[in-house]
């Protein structure tokens, strides 16, 4: 299973409860959290950050798609379940737009490491 992970750039770069991508990558490697649903091994083919205000996310995913195929996109836990919520977009609406544009499932969450 080839996956692309998209994280909240504000959380991952500023350290707001997320020390970077290690939790997401560890969960993928161990098939923990939301990655436990896959029967096949998980191969992370990319790690993107959604930067405020999210305007470049879909074009950036498109760039990855042109160069490397993936089966699913995971919105990281810090992006899918933030508190407070993102002031720029509704995560469910964004997931729907990404699924429609790229024809792959968007899973909201990566790990349960806290």
Phi and psi restraints in degrees (value plus and minus 20) as a CYANA .aco file:
   2 UNK   PHI    -116.8   -76.8
   2 UNK   PSI     105.7   145.7
   3 UNK   PHI    -147.1  -107.1
   3 UNK   PSI     130.1   170.1
   4 UNK   PHI    -131.0   -91.0
   4 UNK   PSI     111.7   151.7
   5 UNK   PHI    -125.5   -85.5
   5 UNK   PSI     113.7   153.7
   6 UNK   PHI    -139.0   -99.0
   6 UNK   PSI     103.8   143.8
   7 UNK   PHI    -133.8   -93.8
   7 UNK   PSI     139.6   179.6
   8 UNK   PHI     -91.9   -51.9
   8 UNK   PSI      96.0   136.0
   9 UNK   PHI     -80.9   -40.9
   9 UNK   PSI     -55.6   -15.6
  10 UNK   PHI     -84.5   -44.5
  10 UNK   PSI     -65.9   -25.9
  11 UNK   PHI     -85.1   -45.1
  11 UNK   PSI     -69.6   -29.6
  12 UNK   PHI     -93.0   -53.0
  12 UNK   PSI     -54.0   -14.0
  13 UNK   PHI    -105.9   -65.9
  13 UNK   PSI     -45.9    -5.9
  14 UNK   PHI    -117.6   -77.6
  14 UNK   PSI     -29.4    10.6
  15 UNK   PHI      58.2    98.2
  15 UNK   PSI       0.5    40.5
  16 UNK   PHI     -92.5   -52.5
  16 UNK   PSI      60.2   100.2
  17 UNK   PHI      58.1    98.1
  17 UNK   PSI     -17.8    22.2
  18 UNK   PHI    -155.3  -115.3
  18 UNK   PSI      93.5   133.5
  19 UNK   PHI    -101.3   -61.3
  19 UNK   PSI       6.2    46.2
  20 UNK   PHI      86.5   126.5
  20 UNK   PSI    -185.8  -145.8
  21 UNK   PHI    -100.9   -60.9
  21 UNK   PSI     -20.1    19.9
  22 UNK   PHI     -79.5   -39.5
  22 UNK   PSI     -56.7   -16.7
  23 UNK   PHI     -85.6   -45.6
  23 UNK   PSI     -64.4   -24.4
  24 UNK   PHI     -83.6   -43.6
  24 UNK   PSI     -65.4   -25.4
  25 UNK   PHI     -89.0   -49.0
  25 UNK   PSI     -56.8   -16.8
  26 UNK   PHI     -86.3   -46.3
  26 UNK   PSI     -63.7   -23.7
  27 UNK   PHI     -81.3   -41.3
  27 UNK   PSI     -60.5   -20.5
  28 UNK   PHI     -84.5   -44.5
  28 UNK   PSI     -64.9   -24.9
  29 UNK   PHI     -84.8   -44.8
  29 UNK   PSI     -57.2   -17.2
  30 UNK   PHI    -112.6   -72.6
  30 UNK   PSI     -22.8    17.2
  31 UNK   PHI      35.8    75.8
  31 UNK   PSI      25.1    65.1
  32 UNK   PHI    -114.8   -74.8
  32 UNK   PSI     151.1   191.1
  33 UNK   PHI      36.2    76.2
  33 UNK   PSI    -154.1  -114.1
  34 UNK   PHI     -90.4   -50.4
  34 UNK   PSI     -33.5     6.5
  35 UNK   PHI    -101.9   -61.9
  35 UNK   PSI     -30.8     9.2
  36 UNK   PHI     -85.7   -45.7
  36 UNK   PSI     -37.4     2.6
  37 UNK   PHI     -92.8   -52.8
  37 UNK   PSI     -34.2     5.8
  38 UNK   PHI    -110.6   -70.6
  38 UNK   PSI     115.9   155.9
  39 UNK   PHI     -98.3   -58.3
  39 UNK   PSI     -59.2   -19.2
  40 UNK   PHI     -99.7   -59.7
  40 UNK   PSI     144.7   184.7
  41 UNK   PHI     -81.6   -41.6
  41 UNK   PSI     130.5   170.5
  42 UNK   PHI    -119.3   -79.3
  42 UNK   PSI     106.7   146.7
  43 UNK   PHI    -136.7   -96.7
  43 UNK   PSI      94.9   134.9
  44 UNK   PHI    -102.4   -62.4
  44 UNK   PSI      97.4   137.4
  45 UNK   PHI    -117.3   -77.3
  45 UNK   PSI     -30.1     9.9
  46 UNK   PHI    -191.1  -151.1
  46 UNK   PSI     139.4   179.4
  47 UNK   PHI    -158.1  -118.1
  47 UNK   PSI      88.9   128.9
  48 UNK   PHI    -127.0   -87.0
  48 UNK   PSI     135.2   175.2
  49 UNK   PHI    -133.9   -93.9
  49 UNK   PSI     112.8   152.8
  50 UNK   PHI    -102.6   -62.6
  50 UNK   PSI      98.0   138.0
  51 UNK   PHI    -119.2   -79.2
  51 UNK   PSI     120.9   160.9
  52 UNK   PHI     -75.2   -35.2
  52 UNK   PSI     108.4   148.4
  53 UNK   PHI    -125.9   -85.9
  53 UNK   PSI      -0.3    39.7
  54 UNK   PHI      66.4   106.4
  54 UNK   PSI     -19.9    20.1
  55 UNK   PHI     -80.5   -40.5
  55 UNK   PSI     -52.2   -12.2
  56 UNK   PHI    -114.5   -74.5
  56 UNK   PSI     -20.8    19.2
  57 UNK   PHI     -82.6   -42.6
  57 UNK   PSI     -71.3   -31.3
  58 UNK   PHI     -83.4   -43.4
  58 UNK   PSI     -63.8   -23.8
  59 UNK   PHI     -81.5   -41.5
  59 UNK   PSI     -56.0   -16.0
  60 UNK   PHI     -88.0   -48.0
  60 UNK   PSI     -59.7   -19.7
  61 UNK   PHI     -83.1   -43.1
  61 UNK   PSI     -59.8   -19.8
  62 UNK   PHI     -80.2   -40.2
  62 UNK   PSI     -58.1   -18.1
  63 UNK   PHI     -83.7   -43.7
  63 UNK   PSI     -63.2   -23.2
  64 UNK   PHI     -82.6   -42.6
  64 UNK   PSI     -64.6   -24.6
  65 UNK   PHI     -81.3   -41.3
  65 UNK   PSI     -55.1   -15.1
  66 UNK   PHI     -86.5   -46.5
  66 UNK   PSI     -48.4    -8.4
  67 UNK   PHI    -128.0   -88.0
  67 UNK   PSI     -38.1     1.9
  68 UNK   PHI    -175.3  -135.3
  68 UNK   PSI     107.5   147.5
  69 UNK   PHI     -99.8   -59.8
  69 UNK   PSI     129.9   169.9
  70 UNK   PHI    -164.6  -124.6
  70 UNK   PSI     135.3   175.3
  71 UNK   PHI    -115.6   -75.6
  71 UNK   PSI     -45.5    -5.5
  72 UNK   PHI    -175.0  -135.0
  72 UNK   PSI     139.6   179.6
  73 UNK   PHI    -139.4   -99.4
  73 UNK   PSI     112.7   152.7
  74 UNK   PHI    -129.4   -89.4
  74 UNK   PSI     102.3   142.3
  75 UNK   PHI     -99.6   -59.6
  75 UNK   PSI     104.6   144.6
  76 UNK   PHI     -77.4   -37.4
  76 UNK   PSI     140.1   180.1
  77 UNK   PHI     -77.5   -37.5
  77 UNK   PSI     -59.3   -19.3
  78 UNK   PHI     -88.4   -48.4
  78 UNK   PSI     -42.5    -2.5
  79 UNK   PHI    -110.2   -70.2
  79 UNK   PSI     -57.7   -17.7
  80 UNK   PHI    -101.2   -61.2
  80 UNK   PSI     -48.7    -8.7
  81 UNK   PHI    -153.5  -113.5
  81 UNK   PSI      30.7    70.7
  82 UNK   PHI    -100.4   -60.4
  82 UNK   PSI     138.7   178.7
  83 UNK   PHI    -160.8  -120.8
  83 UNK   PSI     101.7   141.7
  84 UNK   PHI     -91.4   -51.4
  84 UNK   PSI     143.9   183.9
  85 UNK   PHI     -84.2   -44.2
  85 UNK   PSI     138.0   178.0
  86 UNK   PHI     -80.9   -40.9
  86 UNK   PSI     108.7   148.7
  87 UNK   PHI     -97.7   -57.7
  87 UNK   PSI     -28.8    11.2
  88 UNK   PHI    -119.6   -79.6
  88 UNK   PSI     -44.5    -4.5
  89 UNK   PHI    -175.9  -135.9
  89 UNK   PSI     137.9   177.9
  90 UNK   PHI    -111.1   -71.1
  90 UNK   PSI     102.4   142.4
  91 UNK   PHI     -83.3   -43.3
  91 UNK   PSI     -55.7   -15.7
  92 UNK   PHI     -87.5   -47.5
  92 UNK   PSI     -61.0   -21.0
  93 UNK   PHI     -84.8   -44.8
  93 UNK   PSI     -63.2   -23.2
  94 UNK   PHI     -81.8   -41.8
  94 UNK   PSI     -64.3   -24.3
  95 UNK   PHI     -79.0   -39.0
  95 UNK   PSI     -63.2   -23.2
  96 UNK   PHI     -81.8   -41.8
  96 UNK   PSI     -62.5   -22.5
  97 UNK   PHI     -84.6   -44.6
  97 UNK   PSI     -61.2   -21.2
  98 UNK   PHI     -86.7   -46.7
  98 UNK   PSI     -64.1   -24.1
  99 UNK   PHI     -80.3   -40.3
  99 UNK   PSI     -64.1   -24.1
 100 UNK   PHI     -84.1   -44.1
 100 UNK   PSI     -62.9   -22.9
 101 UNK   PHI     -89.5   -49.5
 101 UNK   PSI     -60.8   -20.8
 102 UNK   PHI    -130.1   -90.1
 102 UNK   PSI     -27.6    12.4
 103 UNK   PHI      47.1    87.1
 103 UNK   PSI       7.4    47.4
 104 UNK   PHI    -146.6  -106.6
 104 UNK   PSI     136.2   176.2
 105 UNK   PHI     -94.6   -54.6
 105 UNK   PSI     119.5   159.5
 106 UNK   PHI    -126.7   -86.7
 106 UNK   PSI     102.6   142.6
 107 UNK   PHI    -123.4   -83.4
 107 UNK   PSI     110.1   150.1
 108 UNK   PHI    -114.2   -74.2
 108 UNK   PSI      78.9   118.9
 109 UNK   PHI     110.3   150.3
 109 UNK   PSI     136.7   176.7
 110 UNK   PHI    -151.0  -111.0
 110 UNK   PSI     -75.3   -35.3
 111 UNK   PHI    -151.6  -111.6
 111 UNK   PSI     148.7   188.7
 112 UNK   PHI    -142.9  -102.9
 112 UNK   PSI      13.0    53.0
 113 UNK   PHI    -101.1   -61.1
 113 UNK   PSI     -27.7    12.3
